[in-house]
Amino acid sequence: MFAVAASVLIVAAIATWAVVYRHGSNVQVARSVIVDLRNHSMARGTEPLPSDPPLEISRSVSHLDIYLPLGSSDGPYDFRISTTREEVLRTGSGFAKVQEGITALPVDVNLSSVSPDLYILQIRKVGSEWNSYSLRLR
């Protein structure tokens, strides 16, 4: 009796795994990442500080939650990603909100067609100067 019940459970487990595996391969998951700038030095203008190591993100990412430097206020922000030769590749805007002491700026961006390399991430509160950070896309 126990052997039959165990066999049924094993067959059910294998069937469930097969269904989940088959359907799971068709599911497209939005790739999201946190870009934490809270402890990064702010470089005004178009050149990042050479002493800060570059931020690193995958080109498959489609959503960024950017944690802005400490003391940043909520409100509308612009962002852009440019080459080191100042050629702008991607632009966008979003509304930053302060929650639990963290100012987070959510942005959607498609980086899939951008080549892996070193770039510059620039962020500014609307009407202010750009702050620049080195960004390595892999």
N, C-alpha and C positions, 0 to 999 in steps of 0.2 A: 504494500500500500504506500509506504513512504518512498519507495523507489519510483513508483509511478508519479507521485506528486512532485518529486524532485525533477524527474524528466520533463514534466509539463512546465515547471518553472524555468528550467534551462532553455527549453524551446521558446518559451514566451520572451525570455531575456534576449536571446539571439535575434528573434523576429523584431523586437522593439529596437535593438541596436541597429539592425539593417534598415529599418524605416527612418530612424533619426539620421543615420549616416547619409542615406540617399537624399533626403530632403535638406539636410544641413549643407550639402555641397552646392545647392542652388540658392541659398540665402546670401544676400549681399549685405554686409555689415558696414555701416558708416564708420569710417576710420576717424577717430577723434583723439586729440592729444592735448596735454597741458603744456604751455610754454610759460615757464616761470621766470619772470623778470624781476621779482621782488628784491633779490640781492645783487642785481646787476647794476653797474654804474651807468648813469645816463650820459650819452654823448650827444650833445646838441649838434644839429646839422646833418650832413650826409655821410660823414665818416664815423664808423664805430671806434671805440677805444681799442687800441692794439693789445692792451694787457688782458682783456676779457677773452676767455676761450669762446669759440662760436657755439651757438645753440645748434642742436642737431635734431632734425626731424626727417621722416620718410616722405618721399614724393607721393606715396599712396594715401596720405592723410587728406581728408576733405573738410575737417572741422578743427579749428584751433580755439581753445579756451586760454586766452592770454592773461596771465596774472601780471598786472601792471606794477611798476616799482612802488615801494612803500610811499605813502603820502599822496598817491594819485587819487583824483576825485572821480566821482561818477559823471556820466554825461556822454555826449557823442564824440567818437574818435574816428580818425582815418588811419588806415594802414596801407603799406605798399611793400612789395618785395622787388628789389632791383639788383642789377648786376653790380660788380665792383666798379664798372665804368659808368654807373648811374643811369643805365637803361632800365626803365620801369617795366617789369614783367607782369605783375599782378597788383591790383588795387582793390580797395573795398572800404567799408565803414561799418560801424557797429555802435552799440550803446553799452557802455561799461556800467556795472552795478557793484556797489560795495556790499559784501555779505561776510559777516564774521571777520571783519578787518581786512579782507582781501578784495581788491578792486579787480574784477574779472571782465574781460572784453571777449565776448564770443564772436567768432568770424568764420564764415564758410569760404573756402578757397580751393580751387582745383590746381594741384601742382603736378599732376600725372605727366604732363607733356614737357615739364621743365627738366633739363639735364641735371644730373648730380654734379654739384659744384659748390663753391662758396659764394654766398649772396649777402645782401644787406636787408634786414627787416627794419622798417621804419614805422614809427607810431607817433601820432600827435593828437592831442585834444583839438577839436575843431577850432581853428583860429590861432593856434599856438605853433611853435617851432617843432620840427621833426626831431625825434630821438632815434638814434641808430644803433643796431645790434648786429653783430656778425651772425650769419645763419648758414649752416651747412646742410644741404639737401642730399640725402643718400637714397 
